[in-house]
Amino acid sequence: AAFCTGLHNDFLCCYPAEPFEEARRALLAAGAAGTALSGSGPAFMGLFHSLAAAEQAAQTLRRRYQSCYVAEPVETGCTLVLEA
């Protein structure tokens, strides 16, 4: 959990704050342990303690956000678990 509190992306300063702050708050309210801008944007991600928690959050977040995906780490890259 300590790892999740230190997530940072230098590109975040390049975007208007409000849409990302809104997404960050929504992810945290849905149970994310941490949030961050993904890559160079404009995608935002949340890290969850379990796949079940991430899937539940995705169901909730899809009511508000058009594109919401669940992925889990693999040895290299990631595997899409659930597609909207």
N, C-alpha and C positions, 0 to 999 in steps of 0.2 A: 504493500500500500504506500510506503514511503516513496517508492519509485514514481508512482502516479502523481504525486504532488509536485514533482520537479519537472514535468513535461514542459517543453518550450520549443518554439519555432520562430526563428528570426524574421520570417516572411510575414508574420502576423501584423507587423507595423505597416505593411504596404496596403492593407485593406481597411475599409471603413470599420470602425470598432463595433457598432451596434449589431449588425447581422451576426457577427461571430460571437459576441457576448450573449446574444439571445440563444444561439445554438449551444453554447457552453452551458448556460443555465438550464436549458431543456435536458441536455445529457445528464447533468448532475442530478436534476430532479428525478430523472428516470433511473437513477442508481449507479451512474458511472463513478468509478473510483478516481478517474482522472480524465482530462480532455486535452486536446491539442489540435492545431491546424495540421492537416496531413499534407506532406510534401510542400509544394509551392502554392497550394490552395487551388480552388476555393473550398475544398472539402474539409469538414471538421470531423474528428473521431473521438470516441469515448472508449475507455478501457474498463472492462467489467470483470468481476471476480469469477464468473462462471458463464458458460455458454447459455445456460437457461436464463440467466439474468440479462444477458445481451439480447436474446431473442424476445424476451418480454418487453424490454426497453424499445426494441425496434418496432414491435407492434404498436406501442404507444406513440412513438415518434412519427410513424408513418401517417398518423392522422393530421400532422402538421407539416411534415416535410415530404416532398415528392419522392426523393431518392434516399433510401435508407437501407443499408446492407449490414449483414452480420458476417464477419470473417474471423477465422481463428489462426493463430500462428502455426507455421510448419517449419521444418528445418531450413528451407530457403523460400522466401516469398510468403505467399499466403494462399489459402484455399477459400473460395466463396462457399459459405455454408447455407445461406438463405438469400434468395433474390426476390426483390419486390415484384 
